[in-house]
Amino acid sequence: MKMTFPQAWLSILVLSAGISGGASALPRAEPEALGFSAARLALITDTLQHYVDAGHVPGAVAGIARHGRIVYLESFGWQDVEQQVPMRSDAMFQIRSMSKPVISLAIMQLIERGQLQLDDPLSKFIPAVADMNVLADVTDLDGATRPAARQITIADLLLHVSGLSHRNSVLYSSRDVRSRADTLAQLVDKVAREPLIADPGSVWNYSISTTVLGRVVEIVSGQALDDYLQASVLGPLGMPDTGFHVPAEKIAQRVHVYRLSPDGVQREPDMDIPITQDPPLLEGAAGLVSTVPDYLRFLQAFMNHGELDGQRVLSETGVELMTQNQLPDAVLPIALNPQRPMHDLGWGYGFSVVIDATQSGFARNNGEFGWNGSLGTFSWADPETGTVAVLMMQIQPSGAYNLSALFKSLVSQSITQ
């Protein structure tokens, strides 16, 4: 499963720490000039504003771009309901699992630089995982184990077929595996001590794998994960408001998290290490904050085959590997909930990918890629229409009122040509 690229790309992809990707937002354009109906886009505004006015969600920011230009960027409601702080378009949200594609891009860059391979065993970089065991019965967390059939590879981690568990799984939660007070190195040591839930490569299980990949980035690059991302991803792509915490000078951009309750939306308490503090754990699977303008730029780089504003962050071949399904039929369909398999989706080396739009419950095209976050952030890129879109909220449950599907359908209906 080795991956080779033209040597010419390697020199292009050596990015220095001082490079900037330019403006913090894609350029604007009139909707009609890019095949959108302004009247139908206005319906998106009316719809999202209705949900805010009705008290269903505290606030949101929505953005749509086509062919690299923004046709829609609007904010609604409140960043802080109690203090009546209005939502701003550059508000900073905890994007949770939308962090995963960012760290996956970092891994793919290192692969393209020849510093690791997709089929490298994880133990090459983290020896503690060389002899992992697998639970004989996943319902008995303290039961018998057996040796894993083979070692975990870098590709397994990218595809969530590593056999590792989710950061909030009963297995990891009951044994205090994940703590924001730990470093990446400490977390990975804890993960290595726990059994796998399946043999590597045998089952798709959404997991802590991407956080482990963040530790691989550190070991291979010789840089802390946040420093590497700033030098090679966030800086080159012009994403100034993306990182692992909201710094003091940007506190006015912070969005608070709320939960639906019978009495309306209620503020969630801060994490033990608040999002306003630089955490020891640089959590690649779920730890980033970002903005709608920043994430539109991130997705646009993939729509541009790995380049944005003259800065190339990945080769065209690498982009194809990240945005096309890489899962074998044997592990499909994938599912976050075993009772609700996602027959329309596969997985690339970093994104979910639509492989059968006829199986989707809302508007989708084959080849779309993207992912969502557990606090109400949603994103997708559609090569067929040249469109990228991002909706960000901070609400639990994340699927409140099925707003993401509604937003996506409204975006689709807004495209006239």
Buried (B, 14 or more C-beta within 10 A) or exposed (E): EEBEBEEEBEEBBEBEEEBBBEEBBBEEBEBEEBBBBEEBBBEBBEBBBEBBEEEBBBBBBBBBBBBBBBBBBBBBBBBBBEEEBEBBBBBBBBBBBBBBBBBBBBBBBBBBBEBBBBEBBBBBBBEBBEEBBBBEEBEEBEEEBEEBEBBBBBBBBBBBBBBBBBBEBEBBEEEEBBBBEBBBEBBBBBBBEBBBBBBBBBBBBBBBBBBBBBBBBBBBBEBBBBBBBBBBBBBBBBBBBBBBBBBEEBEEBBBBBBBBEEEEBEBBEEEEBEBBBEBBBBBBBBBBBBBBBBBBBBBBBBBBBBBBBEBBBBBBBBBBBBBBBBBEEEBBBBBBEEEEBBBBBBBBBBBBBBBBBEBBEBBBBBBBBBBBBBBBBBBBBBBEBBBBBBBBBBBBEBBBBEBBBBBBBBBBBBBEE
